[in-house]
């Protein structure tokens, strides 16, 4: 059977414009490879910009597919819902949706009647078994991990156990991606995942909700063998042209000490490319950072999220201190590893002084790149329940975290403050950094003046925006995005 696999990968409500938005989506690559391994075909529609009903249906009809399969995040669900309607109205084909969103909210997803079934949890084996059932080699409504309606009957099957040995999966099918249509940085990198899952319980993150659906949840965090990972990288590096680094998309590459030791030993022996990875500040020490540098790590991305210790601990569930954060960034500078700080704002119970704490902690940490997003509560997470209970939702159609507005009713942060920080986070951090380098007799009063100017809603927003634009023009080169991640 031929499967029409569709993944929307663009946003329209954000503040980053002017470049293609597509990224290599390894989930789609794994699904395509698993279907091919089982003897089926994939027609992949990777939407990096909006599509009309006419063009979508022309593509779908031309594929002669037997199944329409969407992969969706919560932010992309509104787009999937519309395309599912188009597909059902025109073709009548069975429609299935997988991905993070239906895993977090399967029943809510099925309120869209054009979607026949959703996959709860990882989908490679599920999709293959579903295709075989549609071909007559099984019963559709008996496929484990599927929930939905089939031939007039509702069904909800138990979630199958996690695949514990990730080496059993085929390498992702990358032939489905048109690299010329993607974001420019995608053409310079090899994107790989060495693991799946995260053991931490950050209250804004969907990992704790995803983990809970599996019968073997204790095995949620799994690593491929180092040899399996490096074999994939070697094959990709040998075939690719114009590649200058490897991007490991794992939540925390440095999580497992024994695996990490083997990885930093073997990577430079087998791969002649620098790499970028994600880690946590409380899982890095000087020895690990030195070994990462020796192995070829050029950039580490780390979440600060909030610079306010109380909010970070009690609202976000991130039990790490300011000094741990500052030490991790300082050690990376010492060993010549670039850094990216990941930050958010717009949480319940957050006020603007706490947002300024985040700006100031970045000023002290001096990351190579500062990234700021606006918090959106994902279904199934603890903070989603909090926002529901407190009636904070005002807009559930947000399709990106890179935005100038919040989807929530925020009591302590105004819309203009969200917009100001979203647009000028980096120059604001640089300004505070410059202030903090002055003697305390000057820095303390200057800090209070800047706090007052940014916080006072009586000062016209247009004036603050002009100040931000002037700061942006004065930024030294090292505070610009000097490395890609």
Phi, psi and omega in degrees: 000150176259128183251128174273104183261125189231132180224112175282134189217048179210161176224157185237350185256012187261184184251003177256114187228164169098352178232153172303147187253353187295143175232156174294117181260100186296331178302315177294322178298319178293320178297314180297317180295321180293320177296315180298318179299328180271004175093016180251173181243154178235133167250117189252127174248106181258104186272106178259002173204167184299154179228144178278162177301316181299314182290322179298313182290326177298317177296313185296314181298324182291343184279341182053047183272160176255354181207138173254121185235117178259146167244133189216138164271171177295324181291337181263357189298323180299325178289317178298318180302316180293315181292326177298320177298313178302313183297316182292317181297321186274319190248334185070006181292153173297141182238128177235146176232135175232182179114188185295318187298307179294336175294320181281328186216069183296316183290322176296323178296322183283355172296338171280107189292344178286344177266115184282322187214152171233150177260126177260113181098191183297143196244359186302304181292327181297313183295318178298315180294323177297315179299317180294325176294320178295334177276359177100008181255041180155178180254126182304316185279011175244005181286120181300142179083358177263142174228137179165211180230136178215122180053045174082005182238131175282143177214155178213104184266149180301149177286133180287155179298151174301144169289115186276334179255096183292343178295344179287341181285143172291158175296148181302144176280108181265354179292344182284346184266134173266097187295335181292340182262003185263174174304142186306322184293343181289336182279351183254001188226157167255123180260127185223152169236125180267350186209174171222138174096159178220134184276352187275162189239054175294131191287344178267349188265149183276355184301317181294328178286319178295317181302323188292345185279344189267143177291335176249052185301335178295347179253022184300321178270119181224142176244137168293159175293150179302319181298319180297316180297311185289331174297317177298314180297317179300315181296319180291319181295324180291330184267338188273161175231142177076015180275133179238358175195167175251137178247110175274118185269009180299149177303313181215101181291334187265019190290314187260112186304313183295316178297317181300316181299318178292320182297311183291339176281317188272330184304307183292340177286333189245340184231128181255051178220139173293162181223161177240143180212171175253146174208180174245145183297329181276003174247014179238136171226180185298321180297316180294317181295321177297318180292323176298317178298314180296330181282344179116012179289128179252338182212138173239130176261128183225141180275119165272316178067295175226141177271001179264116186301320180295313180296317182302317183280311192271333180258318183269338182076028179251105187266075178220140184270165178303319183293324175299317180296312182295322180296318181298315179291323179296317181294324177297318176298318181302321183262010174073030175258126177293157181227152172235127175260133181255124187226154176224161172213167178093031180274156168303141179074003178271137171244177187292332177296327177289324175299317178295329173301322178294317177301315184291323178293324174295323177300322180282324182287331179055055175292158176291325178226135172252131177240131179235131175234164179258127184302134172230127183280117181276143180306143177089346181272161181297320180288335173296316178298319178300314182295322177296311183298327183266002177063042186270345184290134172234343182207114181255014181255014176299137179240013177202154173272345179271080189219164178260007182218156180262149174277359185246160171274107184259126182276332186255358182224128181275164178300320181292327178291320175301314181296317182299311183290322178303319186273329189236029182301312183295310178296329176295317178297320179296319180299313178295324177300316179296321178296317184292343178279349181278161173303147185302331179296335176261320187294320183297309179294324178295320177300317180295323179296313180295318176306314183296314182299315183288327186274332189284115182286349178282340176283125187305138180299322180301324178293318179295322179296318177298322176298317178298320180294322178293319177298320180299321179291334183267355183304130173292158186304323185291348177262004172271175178284092186266357176217152182260144181224000000 
